[in-house]
């Protein structure tokens, strides 16, 4: 299996974890005022994970970019809630799954950023021209 395929699988697992954390918080009654956004985050994590696994070509690139933005937004929202507050909610490091969420979100950002950059590199005309000239010189 190619490296990009491994990144896609790991990225999908991390997206499912992000979505699962949000759905777990809703299911255990800890979503508070953010129940609707948490449910949407859970569903978005599942949809984006499926997209990473089944899409190809340009659509896969779009799914990768959207998944990266989703992971960044998830981490940014948590950091805001931990620092200055978000929608009047001030989170604490000791709250349910906060440290785990930071780790999962950060790992997803790294994996999805690497995947997106690799996919952009394989799509660029310069990279394609470089491959063609390298093949022609052998």
ChimeraX attribute file (.defattr): number of C-alpha atoms within 10 A of each C-alpha:
attribute: neighborCount
match mode: 1-to-1
recipient: residues
	/A:1	5
	/A:2	6
	/A:3	9
	/A:4	14
	/A:5	13
	/A:6	13
	/A:7	20
	/A:8	22
	/A:9	16
	/A:10	18
	/A:11	27
	/A:12	26
	/A:13	18
	/A:14	23
	/A:15	31
	/A:16	21
	/A:17	21
	/A:18	27
	/A:19	25
	/A:20	19
	/A:21	22
	/A:22	26
	/A:23	21
	/A:24	18
	/A:25	18
	/A:26	19
	/A:27	12
	/A:28	8
	/A:29	10
	/A:30	15
	/A:31	17
	/A:32	11
	/A:33	11
	/A:34	15
	/A:35	17
	/A:36	12
	/A:37	13
	/A:38	21
	/A:39	20
	/A:40	15
	/A:41	22
	/A:42	22
	/A:43	17
	/A:44	19
	/A:45	26
	/A:46	19
	/A:47	17
	/A:48	21
	/A:49	25
	/A:50	17
	/A:51	21
	/A:52	25
	/A:53	15
	/A:54	10
	/A:55	14
	/A:56	12
	/A:57	9
	/A:58	12
	/A:59	13
	/A:60	18
	/A:61	21
	/A:62	17
	/A:63	21
	/A:64	27
	/A:65	18
	/A:66	17
	/A:67	27
	/A:68	25
	/A:69	15
	/A:70	21
	/A:71	26
	/A:72	18
	/A:73	14
	/A:74	20
	/A:75	21
	/A:76	14
	/A:77	14
	/A:78	20
	/A:79	17
	/A:80	15
	/A:81	17
	/A:82	16
	/A:83	12
	/A:84	12
	/A:85	14
	/A:86	14
	/A:87	10
	/A:88	9
	/A:89	14
	/A:90	14
	/A:91	18
	/A:92	13
	/A:93	11
	/A:94	8
	/A:95	9
	/A:96	14
	/A:97	14
	/A:98	17
	/A:99	12
	/A:100	14
	/A:101	18
	/A:102	18
	/A:103	13
	/A:104	19
	/A:105	24
	/A:106	17
	/A:107	16
	/A:108	27
	/A:109	24
	/A:110	15
	/A:111	20
	/A:112	28
	/A:113	20
	/A:114	16
	/A:115	23
	/A:116	24
	/A:117	14
	/A:118	15
	/A:119	19
	/A:120	15
	/A:121	13
	/A:122	13
	/A:123	14
	/A:124	11
	/A:125	11
	/A:126	11
	/A:127	13
	/A:128	13
	/A:129	11
	/A:130	12
	/A:131	12
	/A:132	11
	/A:133	11
	/A:134	10
	/A:135	9
	/A:136	8
	/A:137	6
	/A:138	5
